[in-house]
């Protein structure tokens, strides 16, 4: 077992570690078929070998070539670190700066270790001073470059491919050659905190969906049907329990169901559709709180619900969505109903064209069943995984008459449920206690609750008060449900005022010794300003700019010179490659006045950028928030948009 000191000393070359191949029992990406030409295969091998001196290249070349042919990518499994990958207390990292140690803490909490670049990155961080910045090109550590103490210590870009070449086909080739990587969202910026983030987002989505669609604040006896129990989608089971409804989640991979059941997030599981329907009906009658996992394809589940409706007249579902990885439907993100799990994985690698056809047929069947249920008192939304976009591409009936480019017959959850929350400046703010001590997290929970309670007591409008109350409830439930996985982290939705106030409170607690080590502030990229994604985060922007990425890029740049410890900008994440530009940050609070100053400046920009953009797109709630913010902060000056002439005047001008 390696130590942190060994891990930070650079690539182990003399002697080379033993090649133990792919680790059994560890989840791996599906086998890829990038279709490289012989010249491109040679280039991929050359790109991998350039990390190593000539005297070991002859040994490594054959095994790297084998990985490329077996898996469609060179993973360098020989160099997988023999150390338990977890977020060690910050003081244990051999570093010259607190910022570098904090970045290491975050990387080890979420970054896949099975790449040689990991060793180089950790080595660079251990050497870095306050007058250097580490530059990361799509997972490749370019080096340490001179900068100033006020600059970010780390700048990350992932997947920044020239737009005309940012297609899925080109991505597979570029990834196989080792020159780019999928952007991801928080994982790609070293800020992933496990499934807690998506649990919280799903809790808020379900609560607000119940209010909007069912007129209900109490979801007891209401049924939510969806799919996916993987790394992100697995949150749906726990969220269903927290909000008090009946969650029925289909999953084709039995290992994922078993994991969530053993974890305690999934209360029951079954591979019988008959039992699933029987159990669902019983729970609905008794208004039980239940998370039920169905081991099978969600298309079968939707079609069975239609059958029950047609045969008995009973609608067994109230709310529905989908959390398959449909942004990557032909490489393991969506499994067709016509095949079993293992059979589908085999066909995916051996005959991609046939597999694609089956996936698209399956999508059409799924939409057909959902459409039948939606004729009753049932409500479906797209969860931002590109489900409706891929269904449209497959020829499914999802069109909306007279719709804009980002609209379908069902809304995205941003358009109907979370969009107004973003427009008020609320989004997924998070923090990590780098001491690794649960007591520090408990202190921050108490401080965050106090900040929100004081804001309510000071007087806020009803919509803001409702969000604050939801998040106070969330903090209490999160502690009760033991949602920490890995680092001692918490997430909640907050607006600009709340984020700044919490940051100041945390920093002061560090200064006074109430929190034992620095706290890293961050957020999900899925936020007010962090992401331009026309079918998710910006799907409720209707001025034509939903397909423009100025907001996310400006956010990345603005965070960098307002005090962020590190910044990241990505192509791909959530809805798929080429469909989104998103960015994130990390900001280290160490108890100093300088840290407080940076937090106030950077967090204010990080929220108000997106609110101002939504204001200019015509959102009334964003308009009100920007007006209020300008009154409180004289440094913010935004020329507000005028109300545009009515439809009749526009038509007369265009077609007199």
C-alpha positions as CSV (number, residue, x, y, z in Angstrom):
1,X,0.0,0.0,0.0
2,X,1.4,3.4,-1.0
3,X,1.6,6.4,1.3
4,X,0.5,9.9,0.5
5,X,4.2,10.9,0.4
6,X,4.9,8.2,-2.2
7,X,1.8,9.2,-4.2
8,X,3.1,12.8,-4.4
9,X,6.6,11.9,-5.5
10,X,5.8,11.4,-9.2
11,X,5.4,8.4,-11.4
12,X,6.8,5.2,-10.0
13,X,9.3,4.1,-12.7
14,X,12.3,2.4,-11.0
15,X,11.1,-0.2,-10.5
16,X,7.8,-0.2,-12.4
17,X,4.8,-1.3,-10.4
18,X,3.4,-4.8,-11.3
19,X,0.7,-4.7,-14.0
20,X,-2.4,-6.2,-12.3
21,X,-4.7,-5.2,-15.1
22,X,-8.3,-4.2,-14.6
23,X,-9.4,-4.5,-11.0
24,X,-12.2,-7.0,-10.6
25,X,-15.3,-5.9,-8.6
26,X,-14.8,-2.2,-9.6
27,X,-17.3,-0.5,-11.9
28,X,-15.8,0.3,-15.3
29,X,-16.9,2.3,-18.3
30,X,-18.5,0.3,-21.2
31,X,-16.1,-0.9,-23.9
32,X,-15.8,1.8,-26.5
33,X,-15.6,1.4,-30.3
34,X,-13.9,4.6,-31.5
35,X,-13.2,3.3,-35.0
36,X,-9.6,4.6,-35.1
37,X,-7.5,4.3,-38.3
38,X,-4.1,2.6,-38.0
39,X,-2.5,6.0,-38.0
40,X,-4.8,7.2,-35.3
41,X,-4.1,4.1,-33.2
42,X,-0.4,4.8,-33.5
43,X,-1.0,8.4,-32.4
44,X,-3.0,7.3,-29.4
45,X,-0.1,5.0,-28.4
46,X,2.4,7.8,-28.9
47,X,0.3,10.2,-26.8
48,X,0.2,7.7,-23.9
49,X,3.9,6.9,-24.0
50,X,5.1,10.5,-23.9
51,X,4.6,10.5,-20.1
52,X,7.4,7.9,-19.8
53,X,11.2,7.9,-20.4
54,X,12.5,5.8,-23.4
55,X,13.9,3.0,-21.2
56,X,10.4,1.8,-20.2
57,X,8.5,2.5,-23.4
58,X,9.2,-0.8,-25.0
59,X,7.7,-2.7,-22.1
60,X,4.7,-0.4,-21.8
61,X,3.8,-0.1,-25.5
62,X,2.3,-3.6,-25.9
63,X,0.1,-3.4,-22.9
64,X,-1.1,0.1,-23.7
65,X,-1.9,-1.2,-27.3
66,X,-3.9,-4.1,-25.8
67,X,-5.9,-1.7,-23.6
68,X,-6.7,0.4,-26.6
69,X,-8.0,-2.6,-28.6
70,X,-9.8,-4.2,-25.6
71,X,-11.5,-1.1,-24.1
72,X,-11.2,1.6,-26.8
73,X,-9.0,3.8,-24.5
74,X,-5.6,3.6,-22.8
75,X,-6.3,3.6,-19.1
76,X,-2.7,2.7,-17.9
77,X,-4.0,0.2,-15.3
78,X,-0.4,-0.7,-14.3
79,X,-0.2,2.7,-12.6
80,X,-3.4,2.5,-10.6
81,X,-2.2,3.7,-7.1
82,X,-2.2,1.1,-4.4
83,X,-3.7,3.4,-1.8
84,X,-7.2,3.7,-0.4
85,X,-8.7,6.5,-2.5
86,X,-10.5,8.7,0.0
87,X,-10.5,12.3,1.3
88,X,-7.7,12.2,3.9
89,X,-7.6,15.0,6.5
90,X,-5.9,18.0,4.8
91,X,-3.0,18.2,7.2
92,X,-1.8,14.8,6.0
93,X,-0.9,15.9,2.4
94,X,2.7,16.8,1.8
95,X,2.2,20.3,0.4
96,X,3.8,23.8,0.6
97,X,0.4,25.6,0.4
98,X,-3.0,25.2,2.0
99,X,-4.6,25.6,-1.4
100,X,-2.7,22.7,-2.8
101,X,-3.6,20.4,0.1
102,X,-7.3,21.4,-0.3
103,X,-7.2,20.5,-4.0
104,X,-5.6,17.2,-3.2
105,X,-8.3,16.5,-0.7
106,X,-11.0,17.2,-3.3
107,X,-9.3,15.2,-6.1
108,X,-8.9,12.1,-3.9
109,X,-12.6,12.3,-3.0
110,X,-13.8,12.0,-6.6
111,X,-11.1,11.4,-9.3
112,X,-10.6,8.0,-10.8
113,X,-7.1,7.0,-9.9
114,X,-6.5,4.6,-12.8
115,X,-4.5,7.1,-14.9
116,X,-0.8,8.0,-14.9
117,X,-1.7,11.7,-15.0
118,X,-3.0,11.4,-11.5
119,X,0.6,10.8,-10.2
120,X,1.9,13.8,-12.0
121,X,-0.9,16.0,-10.8
122,X,-0.3,15.1,-7.2
123,X,3.4,15.6,-7.6
124,X,2.9,19.1,-9.1
125,X,0.5,20.0,-6.2
126,X,3.0,18.9,-3.6
127,X,5.6,21.3,-5.1
128,X,3.3,24.2,-5.8
129,X,3.9,27.6,-4.1
130,X,1.6,30.6,-3.7
131,X,3.2,32.1,-6.8
132,X,2.4,29.3,-9.2
133,X,-0.7,28.0,-11.0
134,X,-1.2,24.4,-12.2
135,X,-2.7,24.1,-15.6
136,X,-4.8,21.1,-16.5
137,X,-5.7,20.3,-20.2
138,X,-8.5,17.7,-20.2
139,X,-6.8,15.6,-17.5
140,X,-3.3,16.3,-18.7
141,X,-1.2,18.3,-16.2
142,X,0.6,20.8,-18.5
143,X,2.8,22.1,-15.6
144,X,3.3,24.8,-13.0
145,X,3.5,28.3,-14.3
146,X,4.4,31.5,-12.5
147,X,1.5,33.6,-11.3
148,X,0.7,35.8,-8.3
149,X,-0.9,35.0,-4.9
150,X,-4.2,36.5,-5.9
151,X,-4.5,34.2,-9.0
152,X,-6.2,30.8,-8.9
153,X,-3.8,28.0,-7.9
154,X,-5.4,25.7,-10.5
155,X,-7.1,26.2,-13.9
156,X,-9.0,23.2,-15.4
157,X,-10.4,22.9,-18.9
158,X,-12.1,19.8,-20.1
159,X,-13.3,18.9,-23.6
160,X,-12.6,22.3,-25.1
161,X,-12.9,21.1,-28.7
162,X,-13.3,23.5,-31.6
163,X,-17.2,23.7,-32.2
164,X,-17.3,22.3,-35.7
165,X,-15.5,19.2,-34.4
166,X,-17.4,18.7,-31.2
167,X,-19.5,15.8,-32.4
168,X,-20.0,12.5,-30.6
169,X,-18.1,10.6,-33.3
170,X,-15.1,13.0,-33.1
171,X,-15.2,12.7,-29.3
172,X,-14.8,9.0,-29.3
173,X,-11.7,9.3,-31.5
174,X,-10.2,12.2,-29.5
175,X,-10.8,10.4,-26.2
176,X,-9.3,7.2,-27.5
177,X,-6.2,9.2,-28.6
178,X,-5.9,10.6,-25.1
179,X,-6.2,14.3,-26.1
180,X,-9.5,15.2,-24.6
181,X,-12.0,14.0,-22.0
182,X,-15.7,14.3,-21.3
183,X,-16.2,17.4,-19.3
184,X,-18.5,16.0,-16.6
185,X,-19.8,18.5,-14.1
186,X,-18.6,18.6,-10.5
187,X,-16.3,15.5,-10.8
188,X,-14.4,17.2,-13.6
189,X,-13.7,20.3,-11.4
190,X,-12.7,18.1,-8.4
191,X,-15.8,19.1,-6.5
192,X,-17.9,15.9,-6.5
193,X,-19.2,15.1,-3.0
194,X,-21.0,11.8,-3.8
195,X,-24.8,11.4,-4.3
196,X,-25.8,13.9,-1.6
197,X,-25.9,16.7,-4.2
198,X,-28.4,14.9,-6.4
199,X,-30.4,13.7,-3.4
200,X,-31.0,17.3,-2.4
201,X,-31.8,18.4,-5.9
202,X,-34.3,15.5,-6.3
203,X,-35.9,16.3,-3.0
204,X,-36.5,19.9,-4.0
205,X,-37.7,18.9,-7.5
206,X,-40.2,16.4,-6.0
207,X,-41.5,18.9,-3.4
208,X,-42.0,21.7,-6.0
209,X,-43.5,19.3,-8.6
210,X,-46.1,18.3,-6.0
211,X,-46.9,21.9,-5.4
212,X,-47.1,22.8,-9.1
213,X,-48.8,19.7,-10.6
214,X,-50.8,18.2,-7.7
215,X,-51.4,21.3,-5.6
216,X,-50.0,19.3,-2.7
217,X,-47.5,20.1,0.0
218,X,-47.9,16.6,1.4
219,X,-46.8,13.8,-1.0
220,X,-48.1,10.9,1.2
221,X,-49.7,8.2,-1.0
222,X,-48.4,9.9,-4.2
223,X,-46.4,7.7,-6.6
224,X,-43.3,8.7,-8.4
225,X,-42.1,6.4,-11.2
226,X,-38.6,6.7,-12.7
227,X,-35.5,4.8,-13.7
228,X,-31.9,4.6,-12.7
229,X,-30.1,3.6,-9.5
230,X,-26.6,4.4,-10.5
231,X,-24.1,6.9,-9.2
232,X,-26.4,10.0,-9.7
233,X,-29.8,8.4,-10.3
234,X,-29.5,6.3,-7.2
235,X,-30.4,9.4,-5.2
236,X,-34.1,9.0,-6.4
237,X,-34.7,6.2,-3.8
238,X,-33.5,8.2,-0.8
239,X,-35.2,11.4,-2.0
240,X,-38.6,9.6,-2.3
241,X,-38.3,8.6,1.3
242,X,-37.3,12.1,2.5
243,X,-40.3,13.7,0.9
244,X,-42.6,11.0,2.1
245,X,-43.9,9.6,-1.2
246,X,-43.8,6.2,-2.9
247,X,-40.8,5.9,-5.3
248,X,-40.7,3.1,-7.8
249,X,-37.4,3.0,-9.6
250,X,-36.5,0.6,-12.4
251,X,-32.9,-0.5,-12.9
252,X,-31.4,-3.0,-15.4
253,X,-28.2,-3.6,-13.5
254,X,-28.8,-5.8,-10.5
255,X,-25.5,-4.8,-8.9
256,X,-26.8,-1.2,-8.7
257,X,-30.0,-2.3,-7.0
258,X,-28.2,-4.5,-4.5
259,X,-25.7,-1.7,-3.7
260,X,-28.5,0.8,-3.0
261,X,-30.4,-1.8,-0.9
262,X,-27.4,-2.6,1.2
263,X,-26.7,1.1,1.6
264,X,-30.1,1.5,3.1
265,X,-31.3,3.9,0.4
266,X,-33.6,1.4,-1.3
267,X,-36.1,-0.1,1.1
268,X,-37.3,-3.0,-1.0
269,X,-36.5,-4.6,-4.4
270,X,-38.1,-7.1,-6.7
271,X,-37.5,-8.7,-10.1
272,X,-41.2,-9.5,-10.5
273,X,-43.4,-7.0,-12.4
274,X,-46.5,-8.6,-10.8
275,X,-45.1,-8.1,-7.3
276,X,-44.0,-4.6,-8.1
277,X,-47.5,-3.6,-9.1
278,X,-49.1,-5.4,-6.2
279,X,-46.7,-3.7,-3.7
280,X,-47.2,-0.3,-5.3
281,X,-51.0,-0.6,-5.1
282,X,-50.8,-1.6,-1.4
283,X,-48.5,1.2,-0.5
284,X,-50.7,3.7,-2.3
285,X,-53.8,2.6,-0.4
286,X,-52.0,2.8,3.0
287,X,-50.1,6.0,2.1
288,X,-46.8,4.2,3.1
289,X,-43.4,5.8,2.6
290,X,-41.6,3.4,0.2
291,X,-38.7,3.2,-2.1
292,X,-39.1,0.1,-4.3
293,X,-36.5,-1.0,-6.8
294,X,-37.7,-3.0,-9.8
295,X,-35.0,-5.1,-11.4
296,X,-36.0,-4.8,-15.0
297,X,-36.4,-2.3,-17.9
298,X,-38.4,0.8,-17.2
299,X,-40.2,0.4,-20.6
300,X,-41.8,-2.8,-19.3
301,X,-42.8,-0.9,-16.1
302,X,-44.4,2.0,-18.0
303,X,-46.2,-0.4,-20.4
304,X,-47.5,-2.4,-17.4
305,X,-48.9,0.8,-15.8
306,X,-50.8,1.5,-19.1
307,X,-52.1,-2.1,-19.0
308,X,-53.4,-1.6,-15.5
309,X,-55.1,1.6,-16.5
310,X,-56.7,0.1,-19.5
311,X,-57.9,-3.0,-17.7
312,X,-59.0,-1.6,-14.4
313,X,-59.4,2.1,-15.0
314,X,-56.9,2.7,-12.1
315,X,-54.1,5.2,-12.5
316,X,-51.3,4.0,-10.3
317,X,-48.8,6.8,-10.9
318,X,-48.9,10.5,-10.2
319,X,-45.5,11.8,-11.1
320,X,-42.9,10.5,-13.5
321,X,-39.5,11.2,-14.9
322,X,-36.4,9.4,-16.2
323,X,-32.8,9.4,-14.9
324,X,-31.1,7.0,-17.3
325,X,-27.9,8.4,-18.7
326,X,-29.7,9.2,-21.9
327,X,-27.2,11.9,-22.8
328,X,-25.0,8.9,-23.9
329,X,-27.7,6.5,-25.1
330,X,-25.6,4.3,-27.4
331,X,-22.6,3.6,-25.0
332,X,-24.3,2.2,-21.9
333,X,-26.5,5.2,-20.9
334,X,-29.8,3.6,-22.0
335,X,-30.5,-0.1,-22.3
336,X,-33.1,-1.3,-24.8
337,X,-36.1,-3.2,-23.5
338,X,-35.7,-5.9,-26.2
339,X,-32.4,-7.3,-24.6
340,X,-31.2,-8.4,-21.2
341,X,-28.4,-6.5,-19.5
342,X,-25.5,-8.7,-20.5
343,X,-26.8,-9.3,-24.0
344,X,-27.1,-5.5,-24.5
345,X,-23.6,-4.9,-23.3
346,X,-22.3,-7.5,-25.8
347,X,-24.2,-6.1,-28.7
348,X,-23.2,-2.6,-27.9
349,X,-19.6,-3.5,-28.5
350,X,-20.0,-6.0,-31.4
351,X,-22.7,-4.3,-33.5
352,X,-23.2,-0.6,-32.5
353,X,-25.5,0.1,-35.4
354,X,-28.0,-2.6,-34.5
355,X,-27.8,-1.6,-30.8
356,X,-28.6,2.0,-31.7
357,X,-31.7,0.9,-33.6
358,X,-32.9,-1.1,-30.7
359,X,-32.3,1.8,-28.3
360,X,-34.3,4.2,-30.5
361,X,-37.2,1.7,-30.8
362,X,-37.2,1.3,-27.0
363,X,-37.4,5.1,-26.6
364,X,-40.4,5.3,-28.9
365,X,-42.2,2.6,-26.9
366,X,-41.4,4.4,-23.6
367,X,-42.8,7.7,-24.9
368,X,-45.9,6.0,-26.2
369,X,-46.7,4.5,-22.8
370,X,-46.0,7.8,-21.0
371,X,-48.2,9.7,-23.5
372,X,-51.1,7.3,-22.7
373,X,-50.8,7.9,-19.0
374,X,-50.5,11.7,-19.5
375,X,-54.0,11.7,-20.8
376,X,-55.1,11.2,-17.2
377,X,-54.0,13.1,-14.1
378,X,-50.4,12.1,-14.5
379,X,-47.4,14.5,-14.9
380,X,-44.1,13.8,-16.5
381,X,-41.0,15.9,-16.8
382,X,-37.5,15.6,-18.4
383,X,-34.9,15.4,-15.7
384,X,-32.2,17.1,-17.9
385,X,-30.6,13.9,-19.1
386,X,-31.6,14.5,-22.7
387,X,-34.3,11.9,-22.6
388,X,-36.8,14.0,-24.6
389,X,-34.1,15.2,-27.0
390,X,-33.0,11.6,-27.7
391,X,-36.6,10.5,-28.0
392,X,-37.2,13.2,-30.6
393,X,-34.1,12.1,-32.5
394,X,-35.5,8.5,-32.4
395,X,-38.8,9.6,-33.9
396,X,-40.9,9.4,-30.7
397,X,-44.1,11.5,-30.4
398,X,-42.7,14.3,-28.2
399,X,-43.5,17.3,-30.4
400,X,-45.3,20.4,-29.1
401,X,-47.3,22.5,-31.5
402,X,-45.9,25.9,-32.0
403,X,-43.0,25.1,-29.7
404,X,-39.6,26.9,-29.5
405,X,-36.4,24.8,-30.1
406,X,-36.0,23.9,-26.5
407,X,-39.6,22.8,-25.9
408,X,-41.3,19.4,-26.1
409,X,-44.7,18.2,-25.1
410,X,-43.4,17.7,-21.6
411,X,-41.3,20.3,-19.8
412,X,-37.8,20.0,-18.5
413,X,-37.7,20.2,-14.8
414,X,-36.0,23.6,-15.2
415,X,-38.7,25.0,-17.3
416,X,-41.6,24.1,-15.0
417,X,-40.1,23.3,-11.6
418,X,-36.7,24.7,-10.8
419,X,-36.4,27.5,-13.3
420,X,-38.0,30.1,-11.1
421,X,-35.8,29.0,-8.3
422,X,-32.7,29.7,-10.4
423,X,-34.1,33.1,-11.5
424,X,-34.3,34.1,-7.8
425,X,-30.7,33.3,-7.4
426,X,-31.1,29.9,-5.6
427,X,-28.9,27.1,-6.6
428,X,-26.8,24.2,-5.2
429,X,-24.2,25.7,-2.9
430,X,-21.9,23.2,-1.2
431,X,-18.9,23.0,1.2
432,X,-16.4,20.5,2.3
433,X,-14.7,20.3,5.8
434,X,-11.1,19.4,5.0
435,X,-10.4,18.2,8.5
436,X,-12.4,15.1,7.7
437,X,-14.0,15.5,11.2
438,X,-17.8,15.0,11.3
439,X,-17.9,17.5,14.2
440,X,-16.8,20.2,11.9
441,X,-19.6,19.4,9.5
442,X,-22.1,19.5,12.4
443,X,-20.8,23.0,13.3
444,X,-21.3,24.2,9.7
445,X,-24.8,22.7,9.6
446,X,-25.7,24.7,12.7
447,X,-24.2,27.9,11.3
448,X,-26.0,27.5,8.0
449,X,-29.3,26.9,9.7
450,X,-28.8,30.0,11.9
451,X,-28.0,32.1,8.8
452,X,-31.3,31.0,7.1
453,X,-33.4,31.4,10.2
454,X,-32.0,34.9,10.8
455,X,-32.8,35.8,7.2
456,X,-36.4,34.7,7.6
457,X,-36.7,36.6,10.9
458,X,-35.4,39.7,9.1
459,X,-38.2,39.5,6.6
460,X,-38.1,38.0,3.1
461,X,-40.7,37.6,0.4
462,X,-42.9,34.5,0.6
463,X,-41.2,32.7,-2.4
464,X,-37.8,33.2,-0.8
465,X,-39.1,32.2,2.6
466,X,-40.4,28.9,1.2
467,X,-37.0,28.0,-0.2
468,X,-35.2,28.9,3.0
469,X,-37.6,26.7,5.0
470,X,-37.2,23.8,2.5
471,X,-33.4,24.0,3.0
472,X,-33.6,24.2,6.8
473,X,-35.7,21.0,6.7
474,X,-33.1,19.5,4.3
475,X,-30.1,20.2,6.6
476,X,-31.9,18.4,9.5
477,X,-33.0,15.5,7.3
478,X,-29.5,15.2,5.7
479,X,-27.9,14.6,9.1
480,X,-30.6,12.2,10.1
481,X,-30.3,10.1,6.9
482,X,-26.4,10.0,7.0
483,X,-25.9,11.3,3.5
484,X,-22.2,11.9,3.8
485,X,-20.2,9.7,1.4
486,X,-16.4,10.3,1.4
487,X,-15.5,13.9,2.4
488,X,-17.4,15.7,5.2
489,X,-19.6,17.7,2.9
490,X,-23.0,19.4,2.8
491,X,-25.1,20.9,0.0
492,X,-28.2,23.2,0.1
493,X,-29.9,25.6,-2.2
494,X,-29.2,29.2,-1.4
495,X,-29.4,32.6,-3.0
496,X,-26.6,35.2,-3.1
497,X,-27.3,36.7,0.3
498,X,-27.4,33.2,2.0
499,X,-24.2,32.0,0.3
500,X,-22.2,35.1,1.3
501,X,-23.5,35.0,4.9
502,X,-22.7,31.3,5.3
503,X,-19.2,31.8,3.9
504,X,-18.5,34.7,6.3
505,X,-19.9,32.6,9.3
506,X,-17.7,29.6,8.3
507,X,-14.6,31.7,7.9
508,X,-15.1,33.4,11.3
509,X,-15.6,30.0,12.9
510,X,-12.3,28.8,11.4
511,X,-10.5,32.0,12.7
512,X,-11.9,31.4,16.2
513,X,-11.0,27.6,16.2
514,X,-14.6,26.4,16.2
515,X,-13.8,24.6,12.9
516,X,-10.4,22.9,13.0
517,X,-9.3,23.2,9.3
518,X,-10.1,25.1,6.2
519,X,-13.4,24.7,4.4
520,X,-13.7,24.4,0.6
521,X,-16.7,26.2,-0.9
522,X,-18.1,25.1,-4.2
523,X,-21.3,24.5,-6.0
524,X,-22.8,22.1,-8.5
525,X,-22.2,23.4,-12.1
526,X,-26.0,22.9,-12.4
527,X,-26.6,26.4,-11.0
528,X,-27.8,29.9,-11.6
529,X,-24.8,31.0,-13.7
530,X,-22.5,28.0,-14.1
531,X,-24.1,26.3,-17.1
532,X,-25.3,27.1,-20.6
533,X,-27.4,24.1,-21.6
534,X,-30.4,24.7,-23.9
535,X,-32.3,21.5,-22.9
536,X,-31.6,21.8,-19.1
537,X,-30.2,24.8,-17.1
538,X,-31.1,27.5,-19.7
539,X,-34.1,25.7,-21.2
540,X,-36.4,28.4,-19.7
541,X,-34.6,31.3,-21.5
542,X,-36.7,32.2,-24.5
543,X,-34.9,35.2,-26.1
544,X,-32.9,33.0,-28.5
545,X,-29.8,33.0,-26.4
546,X,-30.3,29.5,-24.9
547,X,-27.8,28.1,-27.4
548,X,-25.1,30.7,-26.5
549,X,-22.4,30.0,-23.9
550,X,-21.4,33.5,-22.9
551,X,-22.7,33.1,-19.4
552,X,-20.8,30.0,-18.4
553,X,-17.5,31.3,-20.0
554,X,-17.9,34.7,-18.3
555,X,-18.6,33.0,-15.0
556,X,-15.4,30.9,-15.3
557,X,-13.3,34.0,-16.1
558,X,-15.0,36.3,-13.5
559,X,-14.6,33.7,-10.7
560,X,-10.9,33.4,-11.5
561,X,-10.1,37.1,-11.0
562,X,-12.5,37.6,-8.1
563,X,-10.8,35.2,-5.7
564,X,-11.5,31.5,-6.6
565,X,-8.8,29.1,-5.5
566,X,-9.4,27.1,-8.7
567,X,-11.7,27.3,-11.7
568,X,-12.9,24.9,-14.4
569,X,-14.6,25.1,-17.7
570,X,-16.1,22.0,-19.5
571,X,-17.7,20.8,-22.7
572,X,-20.1,18.0,-21.9
573,X,-21.8,17.0,-18.6
574,X,-25.3,16.0,-17.7
575,X,-26.9,16.2,-21.1
576,X,-24.0,15.0,-23.2
577,X,-21.0,16.0,-25.3
578,X,-21.5,19.1,-27.5
579,X,-24.8,19.9,-25.8
580,X,-23.5,22.1,-22.9
581,X,-20.7,24.4,-21.7
582,X,-20.4,24.5,-17.9
583,X,-18.0,25.6,-15.2
584,X,-17.2,25.5,-11.6
585,X,-14.9,26.7,-8.8
586,X,-13.3,25.9,-5.5
587,X,-12.7,28.5,-2.9
588,X,-10.7,27.8,0.3
589,X,-11.7,29.5,3.5
590,X,-8.8,29.6,5.9
591,X,-10.0,32.1,8.6
592,X,-8.2,35.1,7.2
593,X,-9.6,38.5,6.3
594,X,-8.4,37.9,2.7
595,X,-10.5,34.8,2.4
596,X,-13.6,36.6,3.6
597,X,-13.0,39.4,1.1
598,X,-12.6,36.9,-1.8
599,X,-15.7,35.0,-0.7
600,X,-17.9,38.1,-0.7
601,X,-16.6,39.3,-4.1
602,X,-16.6,36.0,-5.9
603,X,-19.9,34.5,-4.6
604,X,-21.8,37.7,-5.4
605,X,-20.6,37.6,-9.0
606,X,-21.1,33.9,-9.2
607,X,-24.9,34.3,-8.6
608,X,-25.7,37.8,-10.0
609,X,-24.2,37.0,-13.4
610,X,-26.9,34.4,-14.1
611,X,-29.7,36.4,-12.5
612,X,-28.9,39.4,-14.7
613,X,-28.8,37.2,-17.8
614,X,-32.3,35.8,-16.9
615,X,-33.5,39.3,-16.2
616,X,-32.5,40.3,-19.8
617,X,-34.3,37.2,-21.2
618,X,-37.5,38.6,-19.8
619,X,-37.9,36.7,-16.5
620,X,-39.9,38.8,-14.0
621,X,-38.5,37.2,-10.9
622,X,-34.9,37.7,-12.0
623,X,-35.8,41.4,-12.8
624,X,-37.1,41.8,-9.2
625,X,-34.0,40.2,-7.7
626,X,-31.6,42.3,-9.7
627,X,-33.4,45.5,-8.8
628,X,-33.2,44.5,-5.1
629,X,-29.5,43.6,-5.4
630,X,-28.6,46.9,-7.0
631,X,-30.2,48.8,-4.1
632,X,-28.0,46.9,-1.6
633,X,-24.8,46.9,-3.7
634,X,-23.9,50.2,-5.4
635,X,-21.1,48.5,-7.2
636,X,-23.6,46.5,-9.3
637,X,-24.9,48.5,-12.2
638,X,-27.2,46.7,-14.7
639,X,-29.2,48.5,-17.3
640,X,-32.6,46.9,-17.0
641,X,-34.5,45.9,-20.1
642,X,-37.6,47.8,-21.2
643,X,-40.9,46.0,-21.8
644,X,-41.2,45.3,-25.5
645,X,-44.3,46.3,-27.5
646,X,-47.2,43.9,-27.6
647,X,-47.7,41.2,-30.3
648,X,-49.9,43.4,-32.4
649,X,-47.3,46.1,-32.8
650,X,-44.6,43.6,-33.7
651,X,-46.8,42.0,-36.3
652,X,-47.8,45.3,-37.8
653,X,-44.1,46.3,-38.1
654,X,-43.1,43.0,-39.8
655,X,-46.2,42.4,-41.9
656,X,-47.9,45.7,-42.5
